[in-house]
Amino acid sequence: LQDHHLDQVMDQLLAASIDAADIYFQNSRLESWVLEDGIIKEGAYNIEQGVGVRAISGEKTGFAYTDEIELPSLLEAGRTARAIARSGGRGSVRVRGVMPERYYYEPINPLATLTETEKVELLHKLDAEARRQDPRV
């Protein structure tokens, strides 16, 4: 997606009767390892991503979501959120301002900071320490 694609979605959202709108992007990654009796028994890796769209018209709010981060899917989610917020009501349009970019998190994937070998070594060290602390582990 390019910036002008997001402008296109926001322009669609902020048409007549919509007071405010937001687009939220999500991308999360999960990795898990299971160490049992000193042996790696399981491993899993999962990626979840998507886009949420919110449209507000007076007291009504419409939400829509898509797993696909592509322009056609965002436009469809925008139409859906807008239709929900507009249903049965009237309102005015406010001119939107450009929000400054805010970074809440560093764009560093902590899962990529260690190799698989380093992760397995860390698991073995943690297992050894837990057993040292209490042999019932």
C-alpha positions in Angstrom: 0.0 0.0 0.0 1.1 3.5 -0.7 0.1 6.7 1.2 -2.2 7.8 -1.5 -4.1 4.5 -1.2 -4.8 5.3 2.5 -5.9 8.8 1.4 -8.3 7.2 -1.0 -9.8 5.0 1.8 -10.1 8.0 4.2 -11.7 10.2 1.5 -14.3 7.4 1.0 -14.9 7.1 4.7 -15.2 10.8 5.3 -17.9 11.5 2.7 -21.3 12.9 3.7 -22.7 12.1 7.1 -19.4 10.8 8.6 -17.8 13.0 11.3 -14.6 11.1 11.9 -12.8 7.9 10.8 -9.7 5.8 11.7 -7.7 3.1 10.1 -5.8 0.7 12.4 -3.2 -1.8 11.2 -2.2 -4.9 13.1 0.7 -7.2 12.6 1.7 -9.7 15.4 4.0 -12.6 15.4 4.1 -15.4 17.9 6.7 -18.1 18.4 6.7 -20.8 21.0 9.0 -23.7 21.9 8.3 -26.6 24.3 11.2 -28.2 26.1 10.4 -31.5 27.8 12.9 -33.8 29.5 15.7 -31.8 27.9 14.3 -32.3 24.4 12.5 -29.8 22.1 9.1 -31.5 21.7 7.2 -28.7 19.9 7.6 -25.5 18.1 5.1 -23.1 16.6 5.2 -19.8 14.6 2.2 -17.7 13.8 1.6 -14.4 12.0 -1.7 -12.5 12.4 -2.3 -9.3 10.4 -5.2 -7.2 9.3 -6.8 -3.7 9.2 -9.6 -2.3 11.2 -11.7 0.6 10.0 -13.9 2.9 12.2 -16.4 5.4 11.0 -18.3 7.8 13.4 -21.5 9.6 12.6 -22.9 11.5 15.5 -23.6 8.9 18.3 -23.2 5.9 15.9 -20.0 4.1 15.2 -19.4 1.5 12.5 -16.5 -1.0 12.6 -15.2 -3.3 9.9 -12.1 -5.5 9.6 -10.2 -7.3 6.9 -7.3 -9.8 7.1 -6.0 -8.6 3.7 -3.8 -5.5 3.7 -4.8 -4.6 0.1 -6.6 -1.6 -1.3 -9.8 -3.4 -2.5 -10.2 -5.0 0.9 -9.6 -1.7 2.7 -12.1 0.0 0.5 -14.7 -2.7 1.2 -14.1 -2.5 4.9 -14.4 1.3 4.6 -17.8 1.0 2.8 -19.0 -1.4 5.4 -18.0 0.7 8.4 -19.5 3.8 6.8 -22.8 2.1 6.0 -23.1 0.9 9.6 -22.4 4.4 11.0 -24.7 6.1 8.6 -27.7 3.8 8.9 -30.7 5.8 9.8 -29.0 9.1 10.6 -27.9 12.4 9.3 -24.9 14.5 10.0 -22.3 17.0 8.8 -18.8 16.5 7.4 -15.8 18.0 9.2 -12.6 18.7 7.4 -10.0 16.3 8.6 -6.5 17.4 9.6 -3.3 15.5 9.0 -2.3 13.7 12.2 1.4 13.7 13.0 3.1 10.3 12.8 3.5 8.7 16.2 5.6 5.7 16.8 4.6 3.7 19.9 6.9 0.8 19.4 10.3 0.4 17.7 10.0 -1.6 14.5 12.2 -4.4 15.8 10.9 -7.9 15.8 12.3 -9.5 19.0 11.8 -12.9 17.6 14.5 -12.1 15.0 17.1 -11.0 17.6 18.2 -14.6 18.4 18.9 -17.5 16.1 17.1 -20.8 16.5 20.3 -22.3 18.0 20.5 -19.4 20.6 16.8 -19.9 21.5 17.3 -23.6 22.1 20.4 -22.8 24.2 18.4 -20.3 26.2 15.7 -22.8 26.9 18.3 -25.4 28.1 19.9 -22.7 30.4 16.4 -21.7 31.8 15.5 -25.4 32.3 18.8 -26.0 34.1 18.4 -23.0 36.4 14.8 -24.0 37.2 15.9 -27.5 38.2 18.8 -26.0 40.2 16.3 -23.8 42.1 13.9 -26.7 42.7 14.6 -30.4 41.7 10.9 -31.0 41.6 10.7 -29.2 38.2 
